[in-house]
Amino acid sequence: MAYQLRWKRRRYLFRAWRKSRQLTAVADRTAKIAAQDILAAMTVRNEMLRLPYFLDHHRKLGISHFLIVDNASDDGTRDWLAAQPDVSLWSTPHSYRLSRFGVDWLTWLQIRHAHGHWCLTLDADELFIYPYWETRDLQALTGWLDAQRQRSFAAMMLDLYPEGTLSDAPYRAGQDPTDILAWFDAGNYGITRQEPLGNLWIQGGVRARVFFGDDPRRAPTLNKTPLVKWDRSYAYVNSTHQILPPALNRTYGTCGEERTSGILLHTKFLHVVVDKSAEEKVRAEHFNNSALYEDYYDGLIANPRLWCARSHRYAGWQQLEALGLMSRGGWI
């Protein structure tokens, strides 16, 4: 099995090299990257509404440089990103789905520019937080991880949603999304361990409750390993849900002890999700078998109310730790 996984990783690295020819540099500032810089990598399409707060949040955490692929945006995203002094930007009109949902493009950029750096791989609708994030920056966290000889850090994706219907509270660029998306599901999460990669597999939350109640095994996956001390031989398998080599997936205690972990605050359910869902249903670029998710898209297009009597109002990382959704572990 170890032999098969090594070859699988090599295939992914070869794919990344092949897909690199689909990328065109728009603003390459990678020469500015210093040895100790912490990087972020992402693929975006039409995210002009989210990006001002997203970049500001992660800059405050300690991200020094962003490696970004723009996938044919037409809302001003490309020009705005190209003007940011800490962003290196590439563009491509090619298929997001056929690039393994952008992973092939990002793997190539990480091979070229992230080797030896801690690198945070995100989507534009994710805000990374961790224990003490308001007072301890990413240099503090990654310094502690280095001292622990830990090369990866896990975070569960937590879906946030408004109290009313999705379109009730319009969001403006630069606003903290949690002002509007102030609620989440605290329970109904299921966790299993997947072999042979050894990662945890987490499903549940509001999307499982509302859109996949009849078959929760189809619900979106919530476990991620977004923060990695990158090596050019590494490769994500399925978004950031799984990574090779398998040792990087073992971000949890195997003897019952808690390990330090974070949260990705998922801001998908801003008011724009209603129109975007109609578009993505037609584009069919976000799932390998989009037909299976037609009901999900239809549910979003209907502008539902996701709030229920068991919803919890978001109140910070300490609350999430008390609920068992993240942990400070040994980092005190």
Contacts in CASP RR format, 6 or more apart in sequence:
PFRMAT RR
TARGET T0000
AUTHOR 0000-0000-0000
METHOD contacts of the structure
MODEL  1
MAYQLRWKRRRYLFRAWRKSRQLTAVADRTAKIAAQDILAAMTVRNEMLR
LPYFLDHHRKLGISHFLIVDNASDDGTRDWLAAQPDVSLWSTPHSYRLSR
FGVDWLTWLQIRHAHGHWCLTLDADELFIYPYWETRDLQALTGWLDAQRQ
RSFAAMMLDLYPEGTLSDAPYRAGQDPTDILAWFDAGNYGITRQEPLGNL
WIQGGVRARVFFGDDPRRAPTLNKTPLVKWDRSYAYVNSTHQILPPALNR
TYGTCGEERTSGILLHTKFLHVVVDKSAEEKVRAEHFNNSALYEDYYDGL
IANPRLWCARSHRYAGWQQLEALGLMSRGGWI
1 196 0 8 1.000
5 196 0 8 1.000
5 197 0 8 1.000
5 244 0 8 1.000
5 245 0 8 1.000
5 246 0 8 1.000
6 245 0 8 1.000
8 237 0 8 1.000
8 244 0 8 1.000
9 233 0 8 1.000
9 234 0 8 1.000
9 235 0 8 1.000
9 244 0 8 1.000
9 245 0 8 1.000
12 100 0 8 1.000
12 103 0 8 1.000
12 104 0 8 1.000
12 107 0 8 1.000
12 235 0 8 1.000
12 236 0 8 1.000
12 237 0 8 1.000
12 244 0 8 1.000
13 107 0 8 1.000
13 111 0 8 1.000
13 233 0 8 1.000
13 235 0 8 1.000
15 100 0 8 1.000
15 104 0 8 1.000
15 107 0 8 1.000
16 104 0 8 1.000
16 105 0 8 1.000
16 107 0 8 1.000
16 108 0 8 1.000
16 111 0 8 1.000
16 235 0 8 1.000
17 108 0 8 1.000
17 111 0 8 1.000
18 104 0 8 1.000
19 94 0 8 1.000
19 99 0 8 1.000
19 104 0 8 1.000
19 105 0 8 1.000
19 108 0 8 1.000
20 105 0 8 1.000
20 108 0 8 1.000
22 92 0 8 1.000
22 94 0 8 1.000
22 99 0 8 1.000
22 105 0 8 1.000
23 69 0 8 1.000
23 90 0 8 1.000
23 91 0 8 1.000
23 92 0 8 1.000
23 105 0 8 1.000
23 108 0 8 1.000
23 109 0 8 1.000
24 90 0 8 1.000
24 91 0 8 1.000
24 92 0 8 1.000
25 88 0 8 1.000
25 89 0 8 1.000
25 90 0 8 1.000
26 70 0 8 1.000
26 78 0 8 1.000
26 81 0 8 1.000
26 82 0 8 1.000
26 89 0 8 1.000
26 90 0 8 1.000
26 91 0 8 1.000
27 81 0 8 1.000
27 82 0 8 1.000
27 87 0 8 1.000
27 88 0 8 1.000
27 89 0 8 1.000
28 88 0 8 1.000
28 89 0 8 1.000
28 90 0 8 1.000
29 65 0 8 1.000
29 85 0 8 1.000
29 86 0 8 1.000
29 87 0 8 1.000
29 88 0 8 1.000
30 65 0 8 1.000
30 67 0 8 1.000
30 88 0 8 1.000
30 112 0 8 1.000
30 113 0 8 1.000
32 65 0 8 1.000
32 86 0 8 1.000
33 39 0 8 1.000
33 64 0 8 1.000
33 65 0 8 1.000
33 113 0 8 1.000
33 117 0 8 1.000
34 64 0 8 1.000
36 139 0 8 1.000
37 64 0 8 1.000
37 65 0 8 1.000
37 117 0 8 1.000
38 62 0 8 1.000
38 63 0 8 1.000
38 64 0 8 1.000
38 117 0 8 1.000
38 118 0 8 1.000
38 119 0 8 1.000
38 120 0 8 1.000
38 138 0 8 1.000
38 139 0 8 1.000
38 142 0 8 1.000
39 63 0 8 1.000
39 64 0 8 1.000
39 65 0 8 1.000
39 66 0 8 1.000
39 67 0 8 1.000
39 113 0 8 1.000
39 114 0 8 1.000
39 117 0 8 1.000
39 118 0 8 1.000
39 119 0 8 1.000
39 120 0 8 1.000
39 230 0 8 1.000
40 58 0 8 1.000
40 63 0 8 1.000
40 65 0 8 1.000
40 66 0 8 1.000
40 67 0 8 1.000
40 119 0 8 1.000
40 120 0 8 1.000
40 121 0 8 1.000
40 122 0 8 1.000
41 66 0 8 1.000
41 67 0 8 1.000
41 68 0 8 1.000
41 106 0 8 1.000
41 109 0 8 1.000
41 110 0 8 1.000
41 114 0 8 1.000
41 119 0 8 1.000
41 120 0 8 1.000
41 121 0 8 1.000
41 122 0 8 1.000
42 66 0 8 1.000
42 67 0 8 1.000
42 68 0 8 1.000
42 69 0 8 1.000
42 106 0 8 1.000
42 121 0 8 1.000
42 122 0 8 1.000
42 123 0 8 1.000
42 124 0 8 1.000
43 68 0 8 1.000
43 69 0 8 1.000
43 70 0 8 1.000
43 71 0 8 1.000
43 96 0 8 1.000
43 101 0 8 1.000
43 102 0 8 1.000
43 105 0 8 1.000
43 106 0 8 1.000
43 123 0 8 1.000
44 51 0 8 1.000
44 68 0 8 1.000
44 69 0 8 1.000
44 70 0 8 1.000
44 71 0 8 1.000
44 73 0 8 1.000
44 77 0 8 1.000
44 81 0 8 1.000
44 124 0 8 1.000
45 70 0 8 1.000
45 71 0 8 1.000
45 72 0 8 1.000
45 73 0 8 1.000
45 77 0 8 1.000
45 96 0 8 1.000
46 73 0 8 1.000
46 74 0 8 1.000
46 75 0 8 1.000
46 77 0 8 1.000
46 276 0 8 1.000
47 54 0 8 1.000
47 73 0 8 1.000
47 75 0 8 1.000
47 77 0 8 1.000
47 124 0 8 1.000
47 125 0 8 1.000
48 73 0 8 1.000
48 75 0 8 1.000
48 76 0 8 1.000
48 77 0 8 1.000
48 80 0 8 1.000
48 173 0 8 1.000
49 171 0 8 1.000
49 173 0 8 1.000
49 270 0 8 1.000
49 272 0 8 1.000
50 124 0 8 1.000
50 125 0 8 1.000
50 173 0 8 1.000
50 177 0 8 1.000
50 267 0 8 1.000
50 270 0 8 1.000
51 77 0 8 1.000
51 80 0 8 1.000
51 81 0 8 1.000
51 124 0 8 1.000
51 173 0 8 1.000
52 173 0 8 1.000
52 174 0 8 1.000
53 173 0 8 1.000
53 174 0 8 1.000
53 175 0 8 1.000
53 176 0 8 1.000
53 177 0 8 1.000
54 124 0 8 1.000
54 127 0 8 1.000
55 66 0 8 1.000
55 84 0 8 1.000
55 87 0 8 1.000
56 174 0 8 1.000
57 127 0 8 1.000
58 66 0 8 1.000
58 120 0 8 1.000
58 122 0 8 1.000
58 127 0 8 1.000
58 128 0 8 1.000
59 86 0 8 1.000
60 137 0 8 1.000
61 128 0 8 1.000
61 133 0 8 1.000
61 137 0 8 1.000
61 138 0 8 1.000
62 137 0 8 1.000
62 138 0 8 1.000
62 139 0 8 1.000
63 86 0 8 1.000
63 120 0 8 1.000
63 138 0 8 1.000
64 86 0 8 1.000
65 86 0 8 1.000
65 87 0 8 1.000
65 88 0 8 1.000
66 84 0 8 1.000
66 86 0 8 1.000
66 87 0 8 1.000
66 88 0 8 1.000
67 88 0 8 1.000
67 106 0 8 1.000
67 109 0 8 1.000
67 110 0 8 1.000
67 113 0 8 1.000
67 114 0 8 1.000
68 81 0 8 1.000
68 87 0 8 1.000
68 88 0 8 1.000
68 89 0 8 1.000
68 90 0 8 1.000
69 89 0 8 1.000
69 90 0 8 1.000
69 91 0 8 1.000
69 92 0 8 1.000
69 102 0 8 1.000
69 105 0 8 1.000
69 106 0 8 1.000
69 109 0 8 1.000
70 77 0 8 1.000
70 78 0 8 1.000
70 81 0 8 1.000
70 89 0 8 1.000
70 90 0 8 1.000
70 91 0 8 1.000
70 92 0 8 1.000
71 91 0 8 1.000
71 92 0 8 1.000
71 93 0 8 1.000
71 94 0 8 1.000
71 96 0 8 1.000
71 102 0 8 1.000
72 91 0 8 1.000
72 92 0 8 1.000
72 93 0 8 1.000
78 89 0 8 1.000
78 91 0 8 1.000
81 87 0 8 1.000
81 89 0 8 1.000
82 89 0 8 1.000
88 113 0 8 1.000
90 105 0 8 1.000
90 109 0 8 1.000
92 99 0 8 1.000
92 105 0 8 1.000
95 285 0 8 1.000
96 102 0 8 1.000
96 285 0 8 1.000
96 286 0 8 1.000
97 284 0 8 1.000
97 285 0 8 1.000
97 286 0 8 1.000
97 287 0 8 1.000
97 288 0 8 1.000
99 105 0 8 1.000
101 239 0 8 1.000
101 286 0 8 1.000
103 236 0 8 1.000
103 239 0 8 1.000
106 121 0 8 1.000
106 236 0 8 1.000
107 235 0 8 1.000
107 236 0 8 1.000
110 119 0 8 1.000
110 121 0 8 1.000
110 230 0 8 1.000
110 232 0 8 1.000
110 234 0 8 1.000
111 232 0 8 1.000
114 230 0 8 1.000
115 230 0 8 1.000
115 231 0 8 1.000
115 232 0 8 1.000
116 229 0 8 1.000
116 230 0 8 1.000
116 231 0 8 1.000
117 229 0 8 1.000
117 230 0 8 1.000
118 138 0 8 1.000
118 142 0 8 1.000
118 145 0 8 1.000
118 227 0 8 1.000
118 228 0 8 1.000
118 229 0 8 1.000
118 230 0 8 1.000
119 227 0 8 1.000
119 228 0 8 1.000
119 229 0 8 1.000
119 230 0 8 1.000
120 128 0 8 1.000
120 138 0 8 1.000
120 226 0 8 1.000
120 227 0 8 1.000
121 226 0 8 1.000
121 228 0 8 1.000
121 236 0 8 1.000
121 240 0 8 1.000
122 128 0 8 1.000
122 226 0 8 1.000
122 264 0 8 1.000
125 266 0 8 1.000
125 267 0 8 1.000
125 268 0 8 1.000
125 270 0 8 1.000
126 157 0 8 1.000
126 226 0 8 1.000
126 264 0 8 1.000
126 265 0 8 1.000
126 266 0 8 1.000
126 267 0 8 1.000
127 177 0 8 1.000
127 264 0 8 1.000
127 265 0 8 1.000
127 267 0 8 1.000
128 155 0 8 1.000
128 226 0 8 1.000
128 227 0 8 1.000
128 262 0 8 1.000
128 263 0 8 1.000
128 264 0 8 1.000
128 265 0 8 1.000
129 262 0 8 1.000
129 263 0 8 1.000
129 264 0 8 1.000
129 265 0 8 1.000
129 316 0 8 1.000
129 317 0 8 1.000
130 141 0 8 1.000
130 153 0 8 1.000
130 155 0 8 1.000
130 260 0 8 1.000
130 261 0 8 1.000
130 262 0 8 1.000
130 263 0 8 1.000
130 317 0 8 1.000
130 326 0 8 1.000
131 260 0 8 1.000
131 262 0 8 1.000
131 317 0 8 1.000
131 321 0 8 1.000
131 326 0 8 1.000
131 327 0 8 1.000
131 328 0 8 1.000
131 329 0 8 1.000
131 331 0 8 1.000
132 140 0 8 1.000
132 317 0 8 1.000
132 328 0 8 1.000
132 331 0 8 1.000
133 317 0 8 1.000
141 153 0 8 1.000
141 331 0 8 1.000
142 227 0 8 1.000
142 229 0 8 1.000
144 331 0 8 1.000
145 151 0 8 1.000
145 153 0 8 1.000
145 229 0 8 1.000
146 229 0 8 1.000
150 251 0 8 1.000
151 228 0 8 1.000
151 229 0 8 1.000
151 248 0 8 1.000
152 225 0 8 1.000
152 227 0 8 1.000
152 228 0 8 1.000
152 229 0 8 1.000
152 243 0 8 1.000
152 248 0 8 1.000
152 249 0 8 1.000
152 251 0 8 1.000
153 225 0 8 1.000
153 226 0 8 1.000
153 227 0 8 1.000
153 228 0 8 1.000
153 251 0 8 1.000
153 260 0 8 1.000
153 261 0 8 1.000
153 262 0 8 1.000
154 200 0 8 1.000
154 223 0 8 1.000
154 224 0 8 1.000
154 225 0 8 1.000
154 251 0 8 1.000
154 252 0 8 1.000
154 259 0 8 1.000
154 261 0 8 1.000
154 262 0 8 1.000
155 224 0 8 1.000
155 225 0 8 1.000
155 226 0 8 1.000
155 227 0 8 1.000
155 261 0 8 1.000
155 262 0 8 1.000
155 263 0 8 1.000
155 264 0 8 1.000
155 326 0 8 1.000
156 202 0 8 1.000
156 222 0 8 1.000
156 223 0 8 1.000
156 224 0 8 1.000
156 261 0 8 1.000
156 262 0 8 1.000
156 263 0 8 1.000
156 264 0 8 1.000
156 325 0 8 1.000
156 326 0 8 1.000
157 222 0 8 1.000
157 223 0 8 1.000
157 224 0 8 1.000
157 263 0 8 1.000
157 264 0 8 1.000
157 266 0 8 1.000
158 184 0 8 1.000
158 222 0 8 1.000
158 263 0 8 1.000
158 264 0 8 1.000
158 265 0 8 1.000
158 266 0 8 1.000
158 320 0 8 1.000
158 325 0 8 1.000
159 184 0 8 1.000
159 185 0 8 1.000
159 205 0 8 1.000
159 206 0 8 1.000
159 207 0 8 1.000
159 266 0 8 1.000
159 268 0 8 1.000
159 269 0 8 1.000
160 177 0 8 1.000
160 178 0 8 1.000
160 181 0 8 1.000
160 182 0 8 1.000
160 183 0 8 1.000
160 184 0 8 1.000
160 265 0 8 1.000
160 266 0 8 1.000
160 267 0 8 1.000
160 269 0 8 1.000
160 314 0 8 1.000
161 181 0 8 1.000
161 183 0 8 1.000
161 184 0 8 1.000
161 206 0 8 1.000
161 269 0 8 1.000
161 306 0 8 1.000
161 307 0 8 1.000
161 311 0 8 1.000
162 168 0 8 1.000
162 169 0 8 1.000
162 180 0 8 1.000
162 181 0 8 1.000
162 182 0 8 1.000
162 183 0 8 1.000
162 269 0 8 1.000
162 306 0 8 1.000
162 307 0 8 1.000
163 182 0 8 1.000
163 183 0 8 1.000
163 307 0 8 1.000
163 311 0 8 1.000
164 305 0 8 1.000
164 307 0 8 1.000
165 303 0 8 1.000
165 304 0 8 1.000
165 305 0 8 1.000
166 269 0 8 1.000
166 270 0 8 1.000
166 271 0 8 1.000
166 273 0 8 1.000
166 274 0 8 1.000
166 300 0 8 1.000
166 303 0 8 1.000
166 304 0 8 1.000
166 305 0 8 1.000
166 306 0 8 1.000
167 271 0 8 1.000
167 274 0 8 1.000
167 303 0 8 1.000
168 271 0 8 1.000
169 180 0 8 1.000
169 271 0 8 1.000
170 271 0 8 1.000
171 177 0 8 1.000
171 180 0 8 1.000
171 270 0 8 1.000
171 271 0 8 1.000
171 272 0 8 1.000
177 265 0 8 1.000
177 267 0 8 1.000
177 270 0 8 1.000
178 265 0 8 1.000
178 267 0 8 1.000
178 314 0 8 1.000
180 270 0 8 1.000
181 267 0 8 1.000
181 269 0 8 1.000
181 270 0 8 1.000
181 314 0 8 1.000
182 313 0 8 1.000
182 314 0 8 1.000
183 306 0 8 1.000
183 307 0 8 1.000
183 311 0 8 1.000
183 312 0 8 1.000
183 313 0 8 1.000
183 314 0 8 1.000
184 205 0 8 1.000
184 206 0 8 1.000
184 311 0 8 1.000
184 312 0 8 1.000
184 314 0 8 1.000
185 204 0 8 1.000
185 205 0 8 1.000
185 206 0 8 1.000
185 209 0 8 1.000
185 310 0 8 1.000
185 311 0 8 1.000
185 312 0 8 1.000
186 310 0 8 1.000
186 312 0 8 1.000
186 323 0 8 1.000
186 325 0 8 1.000
187 204 0 8 1.000
187 205 0 8 1.000
187 310 0 8 1.000
187 323 0 8 1.000
188 204 0 8 1.000
188 205 0 8 1.000
188 208 0 8 1.000
188 209 0 8 1.000
189 202 0 8 1.000
189 203 0 8 1.000
189 204 0 8 1.000
189 205 0 8 1.000
189 222 0 8 1.000
189 325 0 8 1.000
190 202 0 8 1.000
190 203 0 8 1.000
190 204 0 8 1.000
191 200 0 8 1.000
191 201 0 8 1.000
191 202 0 8 1.000
191 223 0 8 1.000
192 200 0 8 1.000
192 201 0 8 1.000
193 199 0 8 1.000
193 200 0 8 1.000
193 201 0 8 1.000
194 200 0 8 1.000
194 201 0 8 1.000
194 242 0 8 1.000
196 246 0 8 1.000
197 237 0 8 1.000
197 242 0 8 1.000
197 243 0 8 1.000
197 244 0 8 1.000
197 246 0 8 1.000
197 249 0 8 1.000
198 246 0 8 1.000
198 249 0 8 1.000
198 250 0 8 1.000
199 223 0 8 1.000
199 225 0 8 1.000
199 241 0 8 1.000
199 242 0 8 1.000
199 243 0 8 1.000
199 246 0 8 1.000
199 249 0 8 1.000
199 250 0 8 1.000
200 223 0 8 1.000
200 249 0 8 1.000
200 251 0 8 1.000
200 252 0 8 1.000
201 221 0 8 1.000
201 223 0 8 1.000
201 241 0 8 1.000
202 221 0 8 1.000
202 222 0 8 1.000
202 223 0 8 1.000
203 216 0 8 1.000
203 217 0 8 1.000
203 219 0 8 1.000
203 220 0 8 1.000
203 221 0 8 1.000
203 222 0 8 1.000
204 216 0 8 1.000
204 219 0 8 1.000
204 222 0 8 1.000
205 219 0 8 1.000
205 222 0 8 1.000
206 306 0 8 1.000
207 219 0 8 1.000
207 220 0 8 1.000
207 296 0 8 1.000
208 216 0 8 1.000
208 219 0 8 1.000
208 220 0 8 1.000
209 308 0 8 1.000
210 304 0 8 1.000
210 306 0 8 1.000
211 219 0 8 1.000
211 295 0 8 1.000
211 296 0 8 1.000
211 299 0 8 1.000
211 300 0 8 1.000
212 218 0 8 1.000
212 219 0 8 1.000
212 296 0 8 1.000
213 219 0 8 1.000
218 292 0 8 1.000
221 238 0 8 1.000
221 239 0 8 1.000
221 241 0 8 1.000
223 241 0 8 1.000
224 239 0 8 1.000
224 240 0 8 1.000
224 241 0 8 1.000
224 264 0 8 1.000
225 240 0 8 1.000
225 241 0 8 1.000
225 242 0 8 1.000
225 243 0 8 1.000
225 248 0 8 1.000
225 249 0 8 1.000
225 251 0 8 1.000
226 240 0 8 1.000
226 264 0 8 1.000
228 234 0 8 1.000
228 243 0 8 1.000
228 248 0 8 1.000
233 245 0 8 1.000
234 243 0 8 1.000
234 244 0 8 1.000
234 245 0 8 1.000
234 248 0 8 1.000
235 243 0 8 1.000
235 244 0 8 1.000
236 242 0 8 1.000
236 243 0 8 1.000
236 244 0 8 1.000
237 243 0 8 1.000
237 244 0 8 1.000
242 249 0 8 1.000
243 249 0 8 1.000
251 259 0 8 1.000
251 261 0 8 1.000
252 259 0 8 1.000
252 261 0 8 1.000
253 259 0 8 1.000
258 327 0 8 1.000
258 329 0 8 1.000
258 330 0 8 1.000
259 327 0 8 1.000
259 329 0 8 1.000
259 330 0 8 1.000
260 327 0 8 1.000
260 328 0 8 1.000
260 329 0 8 1.000
260 330 0 8 1.000
260 331 0 8 1.000
261 326 0 8 1.000
261 327 0 8 1.000
261 329 0 8 1.000
262 317 0 8 1.000
262 326 0 8 1.000
262 327 0 8 1.000
263 317 0 8 1.000
263 320 0 8 1.000
263 325 0 8 1.000
263 326 0 8 1.000
265 314 0 8 1.000
269 306 0 8 1.000
273 300 0 8 1.000
274 300 0 8 1.000
274 301 0 8 1.000
274 303 0 8 1.000
277 297 0 8 1.000
277 299 0 8 1.000
277 300 0 8 1.000
277 301 0 8 1.000
278 297 0 8 1.000
278 301 0 8 1.000
280 286 0 8 1.000
280 297 0 8 1.000
281 290 0 8 1.000
281 294 0 8 1.000
281 297 0 8 1.000
281 298 0 8 1.000
281 301 0 8 1.000
284 290 0 8 1.000
286 293 0 8 1.000
287 293 0 8 1.000
312 319 0 8 1.000
312 323 0 8 1.000
317 326 0 8 1.000
320 326 0 8 1.000
321 327 0 8 1.000
321 328 0 8 1.000
END
